[in-house]
């Protein structure tokens, strides 16, 4: 599923995806760089699982498709966390 991404690749992809997802959801002022990375990496895993189940292609490496998948996964993750927290 990782497409040959090393730890540094996951951190960079996660940081970008988490930052973009926080901008999309309006949470960019509430979470810092470390949280962007964590949300982006977990979002990449969530998005990769979902996209792989539906289309057969998840995270494929450090490319635009993987960034798209990670951002979608991170937005879904932020949305679910917002529901659990009660929109605080």
N, C-alpha and C positions, 0 to 999 in steps of 0.2 A: 504494500500500500504506500510506502514512503517514496518510491521512485528513486531510491539511491540518495535521498537527502541525508546529509550528516547533521550532527547536532547544531552546527552553526547555521546550516540551511533552514532547519526547523525554527530556530530562534528568529532569523531574519524574516522568513515567511510568516511566522506567527505574529511578530511585531507589526508587520505591514497589514496583515489581515485583521488583527485586533484593533489597530488604529483606525482603519477604514470602517470596520463594523461599528466602532464607537462613534464615529462621525455620522454614519447612517442612522444610528439609533438615538443620537443626541446625548450620549453619555461621555463624550470626550473630555469634558471638564471634571468628571467625577472619578475617572480612573487614570492612573499613571502609566508610565512606560512598562513597568513590570507586569501590571495587570493586563495591558494590551497584549503582551507576549503570551501570557498564560491563556487568555481568552482566545487568542489567535491560534495557538497550538491545539487547544482542546476543540476549538471550532473547526480546525482542519481535520481532526479525527472524526468529529461528528459529520461534517460535510462530506468527507471522503467515504465514510460508511454509507451515508444516504445516497450519494451520487453513484457509488459502486453498486448498490442494491438496485437502483432504478435504471441507470444507463450502462453499467458495467465498467465505467471509468471514474475513478476517484482522483486522489492526489497522485500526479504522475512525475513529479520532480519540481525543480525550481523554474516555473514558467507561468504564463498568464492564466492558463486553465486551472492550475493548482491554487493560484491566488484567488481566483473567482470562487472555487469550491470552498476554500478556507474562509473567505469573507461571508459567504452564504451560511456556512456552518456556525461562524461566530455570531452572526446576526440572530440566528435561531437560538443559540446558547444564551445570548444576552436577553432575548425575548422571554425564554423560559425562566431565567433567573429573575427577571422583572415580575413575572407572574408569581413565583414562589415568594419573593420578598414583599409582594403587595404594592409594587410601584413606588417604593420609598425613594 
